Amino acid sequence: MGRASLWLIISTALLFSFGLAMIFNTTSAEIIDRGLDVSIHRVLFKQALYGMVGVFLGMAAYRAGYSSLIRLSGPLLILFTVLLALLFVPNIGQSVNGARRWILLLGHSFQPSEFAKLIIPTFYIYWYLKQPKPIAWIPFLKILGLIFIPIGLILLEPDNGTTAIIFSTLVVLFILTKIRWLYWALPLFVLGVIGVGAALQMPHVPDRIRIYLHPELDLRGKGHQPHQAKIAAGSGRLLGRGLGESLQKLNYLPEARNDYIAAIYAEETGFVGVVALIVLYMSLTYTGFFIAIKSPHQEGFLLASILTFLISIQAFLNLGIVSGLLPSKGMTLPFFSQGGTSLIANTIALFILLDISRKGELYET
């Protein structure tokens, strides 16, 4: 095993270990504080189980090889497009807080969109490698129409955050594959201008912008979580309150073990702990892009680049939301916060990166 693969494993293992500790920390405090009659280890075991499922599926992907996964991306895209459509079928798709994002299977729910984030850019890579170069306008328009079907279903859930992430990965791929700017940048700019103009005409949009800038204006509604997250992060100061000493996890900050777990972590470990967390994500990102650059094949370079980008952009967005730099939106922190489907999908991406690294090392020898 090369240094890149080893460091990728170490960085991820540390993130997952710290995440498990924080999940147990927040859930046990919530259960004790509310006097709930459930095991304080239940959520911890559940997250560990999802991690093992991710490792099992990741090892299967590792054995199959990233080239095989690229070739299978077409059937996988069809499969998950069907699953995304099933979300809107009564008694199959589950609605939580007005969003239909989960399918119940064998007593466990999962989000098809988490896997779609991996499959859609992978299918684009498969398509691109088969096309004569340079890419012509009509074939490019056809592939956009095809991949916009699952993207449109995700948007209808609604899941604007995942939709934005998929769009950003596609833009990165357009740049890496040297698609003419006229094909995608100009239409994207026009759509952006139209979208912003239409959004500003909606009465709730200015309110959300105002709450984003001043969450204290709506402490009983949309501004509650961002406001409490700022209190948690700020009260950690330099070295934190100490592990297990968070006050915000005692029902002050809802969804503390999910989207806002970094706020509890910042409260208990302080600025030093947050810097260490950021360093781990930077290390993972650097290693992933290093693997991409070292890949001798274009498909390995493109896939490693986009998988690394996917993980890093989610970490950036989550930490940006928790710190108040970005507007509040449901976004898990990769390998750290609670979220079974997200953990499984990111673990599969990790093993694909390890396979690309292995193939690059074999080519060099």
N, C-alpha and C positions, 0 to 999 in steps of 0.2 A: 504494500500500500504506500502510495506516494505521500509527500508532505501535504500537498493540497487537500487530498482526500482525508487525511488524518486530522488536519486543522478544521476542516468542514464538520467532521463528526464531533470533535471536541467542542467547538462553538455551539453547535446545535444541542448537544447533550447538556451543556451548562445552562443554556436558555430553558430547556425543557425541565431540568431539575429545579432551577429557581422558580419556574412557573408552577410546578407541582407544589412546592413549598408555599407559595403565595395563595394558590387555590385552596389548599387545606387551611391556611391561616384565615382567609376571609370567610369560607363556608362554615368552619367550626365556630367562629365568633358569631355568625348570623344565627346558626342553629341554637347555640347556648343563649344568646340574647333574646330570641323569640320563644324559647322553651319548646322547640319543635321535637316531636317524638320520632326522630330519624337518626341514623348513625352519622356521627361527625366525619366518618371516613368514606361515606357513600360517594360523594362527588370526586374525592381523590381517586378512589378505585376506578370509577367510571372514566376519568380522564386518562389514567394509566392504561385502561383497557383499550381506549381509542388509540393511544400511542402504540400499543402492541399490534392492533389491527393495521395501523399505518405502516409499521415495520414489516409485517407479513406481506402486505400488498406492495410495499416498496421493494422488498426482496424479489418478489415475482417480476416486477418491472425491471429490476436490475438483471435478473437472469434472462429475461426476454431480450433485453438490449434496447437502447434508445432508437435505433434504426427501425426495429420492428414496431415500436410504439408510434413512430411517425407514419409508417405505412398503414397502421390500424386506426389512424386518427379519423378517417372518413366514417367507418362504421361506428366508432365511438361518438362522433359528433351527432350522428343520426339517433343513437341510443339516448344521449342526454338531451337532445332536442325533444324527443318524445317524453322523457321524464319531466322536462320543464313544462310541457303542455299539460301533463297529468296533474300538475299543481292546481290547475283551475277546475279539475273535476271534483265535484262534491264527494266527501267521505274518503278522498285520497290525499289531496293537498290540505295541509293544516294552516289555518290562519292564526297568526299571533300578532297582536297590536296592529291589526288591519293589513298585514302583509302576508301573502301566501308564498312562503319560501321553503316549507318543509314537507317531506313525504314520510309518513309513518310506515316503518318496515320492521316486523318482528319485535315490536315494542320499543324500537329506537327510531328517532327521526333523523333525517339527513337532508342536506341542501344540495340539490343537483348543480346549482350555480357555482359552488365551490370547485367542482370538477370541470365545469364549463370554462372556468378561468384558465385551466391548463390546456383543455382540448382545443378551444377555438384558435389560439395562436399556433398550436402544434399543427393543426390542419392547414392553416395558412402557409406554414413552412413546407409542408408536404406538397401543397399546390404550387408554390413558388419554384421548388426544385424541379418540377415537371414541365415548367413553361419555357418556351424559347425566349431568349433575352435579346434586346430589352423588352420589358413587359408592355404589351399594347393596352390601349384604353378599354376596349370591349371585354377582353378576358378579365381585366382587373375589376370592371364594373360587375361582371357576373359573380366573381368570388365574394365581392362585398355584399351583393344581394343574398347570397347563400348564408354567409356567416351572420348577417343581420337578423336572420330568423330567430336563432336562439338568443341573440342580444336583445331583440325586441320583446321576447317572452320574459327575460329577466327584468327588463324595464317595466313591464306590466305588473310584476309581482306586488308592489314595486320595490326595486332594489337599485337605487340610483348609485350607491357607492360601488357595488360590483360592476355595474354598467360602465362607470367612469374608469375603473381599473382596467377592464377589458379594452376600452377605447385607447387608453394610454399605452397598453402593451402592443396594440396594433400599430399605433403611431410609431413606436420604437422600431417595430419590425419593418414598417414602410421605409424608415430612414436607413436601417441596416441593409435592407435589400435594394436600396437605391431606386425606389419607385419615384417617378417624376412628381415633383411637388405640385404641379398643375393638376394631377389626378386626384389628390386627396387633401392637400393643404387649403386650396382655395374653396372647395365645397365645404370643408370642415369649418373654415372661417365664416362663410356665409351662414351655415346652419347655426354656428355659435352666436352670431349677431342677431339672427331671427329668434333663437331660443332665449337670449337675454332680454330682448325687447318684449317677447310674449310673457316672460316670467315677471317682468316688472309691472305688467298690467294686472297681474293677479294680486288681490288684496293681501294675501297671507305672506307673500314673498318679502315685501318691505318689512313686515313685522319680524320675520325670521332673521333678516339681516340685522335689524336693530337688537334683537335678543342675542345674536352672535357677538355683536360688539359690546353689548351691555347685558349679560345674563341675569344680573340682579333685578332687572325690570320684570322678570317673570319667574320668580323663585319657586312658585308652586306648579309650574308647567315646564316648558321647554328649557328654561334657563337653570333648572335645579341641578341637573347633573354637571354641566360645565362649571357652575359656581362652586359646588361642593368639591369638584376635582381640583380646582385652583386652591381651595382652602387646604386640601390634603397635601398637594405637592408643596405649597408654600410653607406649611407647618413642619415639613421635614428638615428644612434648613440645610446645613452642611452635612451632618452625619446622621440625621434622622432621629426619630423617637426611639428606635430600637425594634428588633424583630418581635412581632406580636403585639406591639403597643399602639397600633393605629386606632384612632377614635372614629374616623370617618367610615370604617367598615361596619360599625355598629348601627346599621340601618340609616345612616346619614347619606351615604352614597349608594343609590340603587345600581344593580348590575355590576357590583364591585369586582366580582371574579371574572367578568366577561370583558366588555369593551373598555372599562376604566380600571382594570387591575393595575396598570402602571402608576395610577395616582396613589393607590394604597402602597405600592412598592416604594414610590418616592417619599411618602410620608414616613415610612419605617426605616429606609436606608439613606435618605437625604440626597443631596447633590452628588456626593461621591458614588452612591449606589446607582444613580441614574446614568452617570458618566460611564460606569462599568458596563451597564446594560447597552448603552449606545455603542461602546467599543466592541462588544460581542457581535452586534448587528453589522457594524462596519467591517469587522473581520470576516463574517460570513459573506457579506457582499463582495469584498475584495477577493476572497478565495473563489467565489463563484465566477466572477469575471475573469480571474486568472485562468481558471479551467477552460472558459470559453475561448480565450485568446490562444491557449496552448492546443486546442483541438485541431487536428490536421484536416478535418472535413468541414465543409460549409454547414452541413446540417447540424453537426455537433456544436459549432460556434453559435449558430442562430438559436438553437434550443437552450443551450447553457446560458446564453445572454438573457433570453426572455424569462427563463425560470428564476434566475437570480434577480432580475428586475421585479418580477412578481412578488417575491418574498420581501425584498427591500422596500418597495413602494408601499406595501401594506404596513410594514413597521413604521415607516416615515409618517404615513397618514394617521395611524393610531396614536403615536406619540405627539403628533401635531395637534390632534383633537384633544387629548388629555391635557396638554399644556395650554390650550386655549388659542393656539395660533390658527387653528382651522375650525370651521363650524362642526358642531356635533353631528356624527353620523355613525351608525353601527359598523364597527370595523375591529376585527380581532387582532391581537398582537401575535404574530406567528410564533409557534412553539411555546408560547408563554401563557396566554390567557385561555380560559375555558372555551371549548368549542370543538366538538368531536369531528365534524366533517372537515372543518378548516385544518385541524391537526393532521388528519389522514391525508388530505390533498397535499399539504405542504411537505409531509414526510415522503410521499411518493415522489414529489419534485426533488427532494434531497437525494433520494436513491438514484434518480435519473442523472443528476449531476455527478454522483459518484461513478456511475457507469461511463459517462462521457470522459471523466478524469482518467478512469482505468484504460479506456481505449486510446486516449492520448499518450499515456505512459507506455503502452505496448507498442504504439507506432514509433515512439522515439527510440525504443530499444531494438 
